[in-house]
């Protein structure tokens, strides 16, 4: 179990969190900050979806033109200004790259949460086992 738990820093690097060192310091995961990152990513995903839903018909229609494509990319990039993870992999000129970005980041967060919960459960079970063994020896 410990071997799996130790992979969390690697997953945090894959996540691209700007606060990786503080997220997993002293072999302990900062779950509150991880939750904030997850919320931040979901908020940006929602804002992106809202923007695309409200985007002018003309921008959608003429998005193949260079100046229209540039204008759209600038607006989309603005949505990511407050993103708590690295978004260098996003191609602001291709809408499909956003889906991959959000799916990948949210999947990594879920992996980290699963590993953390499994580690907590293992430690708790081990603690109960040690306590029950200690009680039996006293009797």
N, C-alpha and C positions, 0 to 999 in steps of 0.2 A: 504494500500500500504506500509506503514511504517513497518508493521509487517513482510511482505515478504522481504523487503529490509534488515531488521535486521538479516535475516537468512544467509546472505552472509558470516559472519565469520565461521558458521558451514560448509558451502560449501567449504570454503578455507581450513578448517581442513581436510575435505574429500579429497580435491585435494592433500593435503600433501605438500603444498608449503613450502619451507624452509624459506621464507620471509613473513609468514602469518601476523605477527604483523605489518609490514610496508605496506602490501597490503591493509589493511583496518584500517587505523588509523584515529581517529577523525570522525568516522562515514562516511568516504569518501573512495571510492575505487580508488586505484592507477591503472588505466586502462592501462597505458603504461607498467608497470611491468607485468600485467596479459597478455598483448599481447606478451611480451618477453617470458613468460613461455609457452604460446601456440606455439610460433615459435620454441622454444627449443624442445618441445615434438614432434612437426611435423618433425623437423630436425632429431631427434633420430630415429623416426619411418622410415624415408626415409633411413637413414644410415643402419638401421637393415635390411630393405628390400633389399638394395643394397648388403649388406654382404651375405644374404641368397641366393641371385641370383648368386653371384660370388663364393660362397663357393665351394670348391672342391667336385667333384662327390664322391670321396673316403670317405670324411668325412661324407657326407650324407648317403652313403651306409653302413658305419661301425659305425654310430652314436649310435648303441646299445651297442658297446663295451665301457667299463668304461673309459679307458684312452682317447678315442676319444670324448666321451661325456664331459669329464672334459675339454679338450682342447677347444671344442666348447663353453662351458659355460664361460670359462675365456675370450675368444674373445668377446662374446656377452656382458658380464659384462663391458668390456672396453668401449663399446659404450655408456654406461649409466654414465660414470664418471662425465660428466658435466651436468647431469640432474638436473633441478631446483626443482623437486618435489621428494618426497619420493618414492622409487621404491622397497621397501622391499617386496611387494606383488608379485613381478615378480619371477617366478621360471625359472632360466636360463637354466634348463635342459628340459623344456617343451615349445616348440615354441608357443603353444596355449595360454600360459599365457601372452604373449606379446600383443596379439590382445585384450584381456580383459583389460589389463592395459591402452593401448592407447585409446580404446573406452571409458572407464570410465573417464579418465582424461579429454579428449576433450569434453565429454558430460557435465561434471561439469563446465568446463570453459564456455561453451555456456549458461548454466543455469545462471551463475553469470553475464554474459554479458546481458542476457535478463532482469534479475532483475534490473540491474543498469540502463539500457536504459528505462525501465518502470518507475523507480523512477525519472529519469531526466525528462521524458515526463510529469509525474504527477506534479512535482515541477514547470515546465514551464507553464503548463496549469493553475495551481493555481495562479502563478504570474500574468498571463494575466487576470485572473478573478478578482483578487484583484485590479489591475490597472484600469480595465474597470469599476468596481464598484466605485472606488475612483473618477474617472472622472465624472460619472453620478451624484454623490453627489454634486460635485462642480457646476454643471449646475443647 
